[in-house]
Amino acid sequence: MGNTKLKIPALRNALSILCSSLLVLGCSSAPKRPAEIFVVRNMTETQLELANRAADQGRYAEALDLLQEARRLAVSADDPRLLIRTGLSRGNILFYMGRTGEAEEIWTAAQDEALAAGDEELAAVSRVYMARSRLLGGAGAGTVWTQVQDELSRIKSPLHTALAWTVTGLAEKELGRWKDGENSIKNALDIHQKHNYLEQAAYDWYLIASIRSVAGDYPGALEALDEALAFDRRAENTYGLGMDWLARGEVQRKAGNTAEAAAAYRRSGDIFRSLNLEKEAGQADQRLSEL
């Protein structure tokens, strides 16, 4: 009995040491906790990507709905850069919808927010969006070209760089510098192709076709539209396909090919009607009636 009393404390000490050892071993084999969590921010990126893709395909109402959720997530994460980017995208969608005044207000607010956050890149992107708006509104192309070239040095992200090259190309088109304009758009195209942004690559070829058409190079414009059609088909971008065929009708009309122009206008109208886009289909019908 006396020996039993002496063994119990020793047993307890041994168990204590064993438990401590197991605890240490358990901790050393457990996965480390991440230093930063990205779940909500990754969800925001996905939602923003979906919104931008819907806008590229002409589904503006849907894009705004998707962007509203992206904005909510960005607010919940309190991420300044995501908040600014959702603002830039919203302005871009409103601009496509013809609500230029609202778009410019949003871009101005995004620029101010970016400057307050010390984000020179997104401030520059905001100014590029505003420069594009001014260019398409009739502002001096030379002034826009100079500004955007200056902003390019502040922009690092590929897609925003592509945007700046696109605006540069549009300015060069207005200045009658056809080759420079095409080369600038091709700089954007290289980025979009590398990252598989199919709708935007299709739009690049659409713009190249426009430059060639204005320069009187109708065969070259049709070749560019073939490329646009190929990318829009890969993206299943119905809106883009309708616009490509509408543009093809315009080029064929300018080239004096009436029958080919009529066929392109009809095809454009049919594609738009498949999405119940009666306004766009009406544009194709109007062009057809003018032949």
Protein Blocks (a to p, Z undefined) as FASTA:
>chain_A
ZZmmmmmmmmmmmmmmmmmmmmmmmmmmpccddfbdcklmmmmmmmmmmmmmmmmnopam
lmmmmmmmmmmmmmmnopaklmmmmmmmmmmmmmmnopamlmmmmmmmmmmmmmmnopak
lmmmmmmmmmmmmmmnopafklmmmmmmmmmmmpmbfklmmmmmmmmmmmmmmnopaklm
mmmmmmmmmmmmmnopaklmmmmmmmmmmmmmmnopaklmmmmmmmmmmmmmmnopaklm
mmmmmmmmmmmmmnopaklmmmmmmmmmmmmmmnopaklmmmmmmmmmmZZ
